[in-house]
């Protein structure tokens, strides 16, 4: 995969707004509340992320699981997996 494009997607994930995250979730038929989106994004914006690196993605998902419900964490995992397929 093109590292430049990966960087662009990772940057976009870090810069998502709550509304954008909800829109992406809806696009992939994932129901996510505004509060869940806010909680997930608060962590994503603090972390150095790479959704294409399985180890880093799993570490991020573990942290997400610690701050949101199991259901919200599963939604975040599903959405991040979908975003990986952009490239």
C-alpha positions as CSV (number, residue, x, y, z in Angstrom):
1,X,0.0,0.0,0.0
2,X,1.1,3.5,-0.8
3,X,2.6,5.0,2.4
4,X,1.6,8.5,1.4
5,X,-2.0,7.5,1.1
6,X,-1.9,5.7,4.4
7,X,-0.6,8.8,6.0
8,X,-3.4,10.9,4.5
9,X,-6.0,8.4,5.8
10,X,-4.5,8.3,9.3
11,X,-4.4,12.1,9.4
12,X,-8.0,12.3,8.3
13,X,-9.0,9.8,11.1
14,X,-7.2,12.0,13.7
15,X,-9.0,15.1,12.4
16,X,-12.5,13.7,12.2
17,X,-15.2,15.7,13.8
18,X,-18.0,14.1,15.8
19,X,-20.4,14.7,13.0
20,X,-18.1,13.2,10.4
21,X,-17.5,10.1,12.5
22,X,-21.2,9.6,12.8
23,X,-21.7,10.1,9.0
24,X,-19.0,7.6,8.2
25,X,-20.5,5.1,10.7
26,X,-23.9,5.6,9.0
27,X,-22.3,5.1,5.6
28,X,-21.2,1.6,6.8
29,X,-24.5,0.9,8.6
30,X,-23.0,1.3,12.0
31,X,-25.2,3.0,14.6
32,X,-23.2,5.2,16.9
33,X,-24.4,7.9,19.3
34,X,-23.0,11.4,19.5
35,X,-21.6,10.6,23.0
36,X,-19.9,7.4,21.8
37,X,-18.3,9.3,18.9
38,X,-17.1,12.1,21.2
39,X,-15.5,9.6,23.6
40,X,-13.8,7.7,20.8
41,X,-12.5,10.8,19.1
42,X,-11.2,12.2,22.4
43,X,-8.9,9.2,22.6
44,X,-8.0,9.0,18.9
45,X,-6.9,12.7,18.9
46,X,-4.5,12.0,21.8
47,X,-2.9,8.9,20.4
48,X,-0.4,8.4,17.7
49,X,-2.4,6.1,15.4
50,X,-1.9,4.0,12.3
51,X,-5.0,2.1,11.3
52,X,-2.9,0.0,8.9
53,X,-0.6,-1.4,11.6
54,X,-2.4,-4.2,13.3
55,X,-0.4,-3.9,16.5
56,X,-1.0,-0.2,16.8
57,X,-4.7,-0.6,15.8
58,X,-5.2,-3.3,18.5
59,X,-3.5,-1.1,21.1
60,X,-5.8,1.8,20.2
61,X,-8.9,-0.5,20.3
62,X,-7.8,-1.7,23.8
63,X,-7.7,1.9,25.0
64,X,-11.1,2.6,23.4
65,X,-12.5,-0.4,25.2
66,X,-11.3,1.1,28.5
67,X,-13.3,4.4,28.0
68,X,-16.5,3.3,26.2
69,X,-18.9,0.5,26.4
70,X,-18.1,-2.9,24.8
71,X,-20.8,-2.2,22.2
72,X,-19.2,1.2,21.3
73,X,-15.7,-0.4,21.2
74,X,-17.0,-3.0,18.8
75,X,-18.6,-0.3,16.6
76,X,-15.3,1.6,16.6
77,X,-13.4,-1.5,15.6
78,X,-15.8,-2.2,12.8
79,X,-15.6,1.3,11.5
80,X,-11.8,1.5,11.6
81,X,-11.7,-1.8,9.7
82,X,-14.0,-0.3,7.1
83,X,-11.8,2.8,6.9
84,X,-8.7,0.6,6.3
85,X,-10.4,-0.6,3.1
86,X,-10.4,3.0,1.6
87,X,-7.1,2.1,0.0
